[in-house]
Amino acid sequence: MLFNTVEFALFFAVVFLLYHRLPMRGQNLLLLIASYVFYGAWDWRFLGLIWLSTIVDYTVARLMENATGRRRKALLLVSLCTDLGILGFFKYFNFFVDSAGMLLTSVGLEPHLPILRIILPVGISFYTFQTLAYTIDVYRGRVQAIRSPLTYGVYLAFFPQLVAGPIERAQHLLPQFTKRRHVTAEQLSSGALLILIGLVRKVVIADIVAGEVEAAFANPAGMSAPLLMRAVFLFTLQIYGDFAGYSDIARGASRMLGIELMENFNHPYFSTNITVFWRRWHISLSTWLRDYLYIPLGGNRGPKWFVYRNLMLTMLLGGLWHGAAWTFVVWGGLHGVTLALHKLYLRGRKMPDRPTINSPLDFVHTIASWVLTMFIVMLAWIFFRASDFGNAFSVIGGIVSMRGMGDISTSSLMLPVGMTALLLFIDIPQFLKRNHTVMLNWPWLMRGAVYASLVMILIILRVEEDVPFIYFQF
C-alpha cells in the first residue's frame, strides 16, 4: 500500500475517523491492527518477522530490568542475534554467498555454493534498527522497559513510519503511546500541509523524472554526455523528492493522529560541506549510526587514524545497510573518505550548520564549497543508483568522454529547471524560516492560492503508474 495511492487515502480516512472516537488503549489497539493490515498488504507472510522481533525484544527488555552482569549481556546478545540474524538472512545471505563465490573463482576454484530465492521484506532494515535501538538503550539504562506489550507493538509497527522511517528512538516515540492523543486544529492543518508537500515532492518531482533516470542508467553506453549528466542531476532530485516526500507524508499523517515523528530531512542540498550534509540527510539513520556504531567503536577518542578508521567503518556499514551490493559499499566509502578529509581540514574546529557571510570573499567561498559538496554527492549517487560497477563506470565514462556535447539544447534543460524551481519554491522558505510548515504563516489569500496550485499540479502532472518509493527496497 503506497502513500501516493487512492487505497492509502481511503485506508487512512477510515483509521482517522475511528481513531478520534476511542480512548487511549482503543487508539493503540486500532493503530496496531491498522499497522499490521498496512504491512500485510505487501505480503502477509512477513508479518511473522515483525511479530518475532516484537516478542523477543519486548521480553528481553523486561528481563533485563532485573538482570545484572553476564545475564544482562546475554539477554542483549539474544536480541542482537535475533534481529541481526533475521536481517542478515533475508537481506544479505545471497550477497555474501555470491561474494564468496566470486572470490573463490578468482583464485581458480569452482565453488558450488547454495543460492536461495529470498524475497526481501519491505522495511526490514528500518524496523530492525528501531527495535535494536530500544533494547540497547534499555541495556544502557537510558530508557525503562515498557510494560505494555500493546504499547511496544505499536511503537515498532506504527504504520506511517514502518517501512521507510524515520528510525525512531524509544525516548521520543514510546511516551506518546502511553497517553490519549487530543489532536489540535494546528496539528490537523500542519499535518495536512506536510502530506501535501510530501505528495508534491514524490508524485510531481520524483515520479516524473523516474522514467528518464531508469532509461539512462539502463543503457548509458547509448547516451551522450549531456543526457547522462542530466540523468545524474535528475536522480539527485528524484531520490530527495522520493525519500523526503515519504518522510513528509509520514510526519503529516502521524501528526494528524497526535503523534510527532522526528524530522528526517533538513534541506541537505543547501549544505556547504559533507559534514553538514550528513547532519541534514536521513537524520534518523545518521544519528543511529553515530550513537550505536561510531561512538561504540571509539568515536573521536584516541589517535587521529583511529577516528578516521571509525568514520570509514561507520560509513561503509551505513552503505551496506542501504542494500546488499558492493556499489552501496562504495557509495558509503566515498562519503566516508570525504567526511574524513573534511574532519582533517577542520582540525578540531566546530562547523556551524549555516555559513556566516560577512564579505564578498565569504560569499565566493560559500558558493565554491556548495558546488564541491554537490559534486561529491552527485558522484556518489551514481554508485548508489547503478546496478553494478560496470553500469556505474559506464555512466562516469560517458560523462568524462564528453561525447555528443553538441546535443545540448534549450529544451533538454526544461525538465531539470522546472523540477528544481518547484523544489526551491518549497525548500527555500522552509530553510530560511527553519520551519517545514512555514506556509501556514503566509496571508490567507496567498496561502490558498499556493495550496490550490499545488493540488492542481498534483492532479495534472501525476504519472499514470504508481511508482514505489526508492527506500522501500532497503
Buried (B, 14 or more C-beta within 10 A) or exposed (E): BBBBEEEBEEBBEEBBEEBBEBEEEEBBBBBBBBBBBBBBBBEEEBBEBBBEBBBBBBBBBBBBEEBEEEEBEEBBEBBBEBBEEBBBEBBBBBBEBBBEBEEBEEEEEEEEEEEEEEEBBBBBBBBBBBBBBBBBBBBEEBBEBBEBBBBBBBBBBBBBBBBBBBBBBBEEBBEBBEEEBEBEEEBBBBBBBBBBBBBBBBBBBBBBBBEBBBBBBEEBEEBBBBBBBBBBBBBBBBBBBBBBBBBBBBBBBBBBBBBBBBBBBBBBBBBBBBBBBBBBBBBBBBBBBEBBBBBEBBBEEEEEEBBBBBBBBBBBBBBBBBBBBBBBBBBBBBBBBBBBEBBEEEEEEEBEEEBEEEEEEEEEBBEEBBEBBBEBBBBBBBBBBBEEEEBBBBBBBBBEEEBBEEEBEEEBEEBBEBBBEBBEEBBEBBBEEEEBBBBEEBEEEEBEEBBEEBEEBBEEBBBEEBBBBBBBEB
